[in-house]
Amino acid sequence: MIPFLDMKAPYEELREELDAAVNRVVSSGWYILGQEVEAFEQAFADYCGAGHCIGTANGLDALHLALRAMDVGPGDEVIVPSNTYIATWLSVSQCGATPIPVEPIATTYNLDPERIEAAITARTKVILPVHLYGQPADMDAILAVARKYGLRVLEDAAQAHGARYKGRRVGAHGDVVAWSFYPGKNLGALGDAGGVTTDSAELADRIRVLRNYGSRVKYVNESQGYNSRLDPIHAAVLQVKLKHLDAWNARRAALAQRYIRELADTGLTLPEVPSWAEPSWHLFVVAHPQREALQRQLDKAGVGSLIHYPIPPHKQEAYGGEQDGVDRFPLASRMANEVLSLPLGPHLQMSQATFVAESIRRWAGER
Ligand SMILES: *Cc1c(COP(=O)(O)O)cnc(C)c1O
């Protein structure tokens, strides 16, 4: 059996270091914010090449607080990808603002900079690209549109820890960058966790206050904030795992290269990587019109696979559900119908990836 993602192996590999980190926090008697959180924030800001990092309770809050810090509220519009995990849209809706979907580039799954201008109105405040599956979006092109219209840019980097755009790590290309440290992400905690990076001291300060009840000094509240703090126990775990992130991403990249080589002539649509992109390979996503049959075949061979994501946000009941008539985001709908994520992670063996590829080749040959 080849699991889609082995969640226990990362702990087994780092057991001693992780146990020591957790025990350090447990025995310290200090359980909210404090030096463990500050140490991780400093380390992650340095890693990303960003001026500041602010830990939050999860990735959705990181997005939401970043939008709040940029004064996004009722009546405002935020440009979002039509194909993304629903958290991207929800962060906008939670501000009382409206997510305005824009279709992706079909070959890279990322926000198409050439379609953004048509979606901009007088109410548009922010462009919110997602580095989907760990592949960076075309930031220079997106930033050029933002500059032309005086808009801010918030990046959803929940899948892109360590990814590089034109040689520079994701983390401070736009005004603010939101991160998730959900356990299954490339840099994952042992529970929910998130954070924001930015070069702006002003935005960093606003987010820092917002995540802690709108308070800078205990019991003095300057704004109606939230309780969204990164737990010290996760901060200690993340300090350990950050040191292994590049090595683990390199293992993912090697497996991805193997898949790309072995699946070249199978009729599957493979991920296309622009020359300026170095993905974090959070997911290895293939596409095929007979996706269900392929998934059944893999299942029979004992290979785990998942669909990211089976229903696009605009068809979710949360956003009005399936509407009659024309589908306004057919690319997002097609992707939802055709994509399949293959097993990939730092603890997948090369021989296992080869077995997965062989199973797919056999299926393609029999059709
Ligand atoms: C995981 C994820 C989020 C949300 O992160 P949580 O920590 O689960 O709240 C947001 N956007 C994308 C693209 C994600 O993959």
The ligand as an SDF file (V2000), in Angstrom:
LIG
                    3D

 15 15  0  0  0  0  0  0  0  0999 V2000
   -4.3380   25.0800    3.5620 C   0  0  0  0  0  0  0  0  0  0  0  0
   -4.7540   26.2620    2.7660 C   0  0  0  0  0  0  0  0  0  0  0  0
   -5.3430   27.4060    3.3510 C   0  0  0  0  0  0  0  0  0  0  0  0
   -5.8490   27.4480    4.7620 C   0  0  0  0  0  0  0  0  0  0  0  0
   -4.9880   27.1090    5.7540 O   0  0  0  0  0  0  0  0  0  0  0  0
   -5.5390   26.5500    7.1600 P   0  0  0  0  0  0  0  0  0  0  0  0
   -4.3160   26.5690    8.0110 O   0  0  0  0  0  0  0  0  0  0  0  0
   -6.0960   25.1990    6.9360 O   0  0  0  0  0  0  0  0  0  0  0  0
   -6.5700   27.5200    7.6550 O   0  0  0  0  0  0  0  0  0  0  0  0
   -5.5670   28.5080    2.5550 C   0  0  0  0  0  0  0  0  0  0  0  0
   -5.2830   28.5040    1.2490 N   0  0  0  0  0  0  0  0  0  0  0  0
   -4.7550   27.4280    0.6370 C   0  0  0  0  0  0  0  0  0  0  0  0
   -4.4540   27.4980   -0.8200 C   0  0  0  0  0  0  0  0  0  0  0  0
   -4.4930   26.2690    1.3660 C   0  0  0  0  0  0  0  0  0  0  0  0
   -3.9750   25.1950    0.7490 O   0  0  0  0  0  0  0  0  0  0  0  0
  1  2  1  0
  2  3  1  0
  2 14  2  0
  3  4  1  0
  3 10  2  0
  4  5  1  0
  5  6  1  0
  6  7  2  0
  6  8  1  0
  6  9  1  0
 10 11  1  0
 11 12  2  0
 12 13  1  0
 12 14  1  0
 14 15  1  0
M  END
$$$$
